[in-house]
Amino acid sequence: MDERMLNIASHFAIEGEIEIIKPLGEGFINDTFVVKTKGSTPNYILQRKNHAIFPDVPGMMDNIVKVTLKKLKSRAGLSLVLALSSVLLPAVSFL
């Protein structure tokens, strides 16, 4: 398995043992990978953003979180938003 992809995946809160990481589709803007785990633990999607198109990735992700939380809040109530907000970006810090 690609050690570089394993290193990248290690920065996220992935449950279970990773079985394989492989490309998913053929994106024109971003590179997308599926992270398959062993057993009944969830599988994941990792996406590498194209910095030429999205030069401020943290700002873009912040906007996605804000829009998602606003949509959830308007539809489901604040308690559900607070419960879901902790799983929107399950990354662990690697700084």
C-alpha angles and dihedrals in degrees: 000000000000107000092204092058091046089052091051092047090051089070091066131074095251116170118224133002118316112241100181142345116207139161117273115210127323111284122193095202106024137025113237127197134185117222109205117197130201122258123353097331116118125271119230143211121225119192128193110209121222104242092200089064098030105034093168103049095165089052091048092050090048089054091049091052092047094049093045093049091047091051092047092046093051092050108031111025131254098281092060091046091054091048093050097040091073091061100042093090108020094181123134119220116263098181 
